[in-house]
Amino acid sequence: MREKSCCFEGNFSYDNLEEIKTKLKKEIKNVIKKFEVTEFYVGAESDFDRLYLDCLEEIKAENPDIKLCFVLTKPPSKSEFSEAFLGIFDEITHLNFEKISPQFVKLSIFNWLIDNSDYLISVKENSGKQAPELATRDLSDKDLLFFKVRLKMLRIKSGLSQVELAKAVNVSPSAIGMYEQGRREPDFKTLLEICLKLKTSPDYILGLEKKLKPRLIEIDEVLSEFTVEIRQNNRLLCDGALIDKATREKFALSLTTALDVAKKFLTKKYDF
C-alpha cells in the first residue's frame, strides 16, 4: 500500500503559540488516525516550520511508525544544522533549487509539496486577535492550489505587476491578488486570457498535467484498435491502389500474427 503524506502551510503572527500548537497537534493526530497518513514533509524556512516540527517530534515519540522527511532547497551543511537535528528525520530531500531566484524559492517549494502530498494542514491568520484558523485539505483536487502558486510564479517571471496583469485581462488588481491568495477563482474566459498573457496552458497552471496521468495500455489494445480501423476503412490505399475487404482482412491478420511473434521474441518465450 502506498504511503500517504502530508505537508503544511502557515501564514500568521500570533502571540499565543501554545494555543496553536495544541490545535496543530490535534489536527496532525487526526490525519494520522482518520486518513492513515504516515509521512510528513518538514521545511526550515519559517517559525511555523519549527512549530509543526515540534509537534511532530512529540507525536513521533508516541507513534514511531510515522516518517519525517526534511525538505531542503540545498544540501544540508553542518554550519546550518547539527547532526542531532538532522537525526530527527527519516529522510532528507534536496530539491536542487540553488539556481532559483530568492523570490521563487518559497513558491517553488510549495509547488513541490502540494504535488507530492496527499493532505495539507494549513494555518491562516484571522482578523483581530482571534486565534488563526486551522484546516486540513484533501489534495486529490489540487486545481486551485496549483493555480494560485503557478499564477504568481508565471506573473513574476513575465515581469508583470498585479496591476499590469489585471489591466491585460480586464479585471481589478484586487482580483489578481485574491487569485494569488487562493481566495477567488477566475471565470473560464478570464482563465484563458491569463494563460494567453502569461504564455502558458490551462493544464499547466491548474496542475492538470500532474493530476491526469495517462493510464498504462497493453500493446495488444493499441493493435486491436488499429486492426479494427484497417478492417472497416474502405478507402485505404497500398502503393496507390485501393485495398479491397479481403486484402484488408489479410493485413489485419498479418499484423496480429507479427505481434504474437514479436512478443515471444522479446519475452524469450519461444515456442518452436
Disulfide bonds with the S-S distance in Angstrom:
none
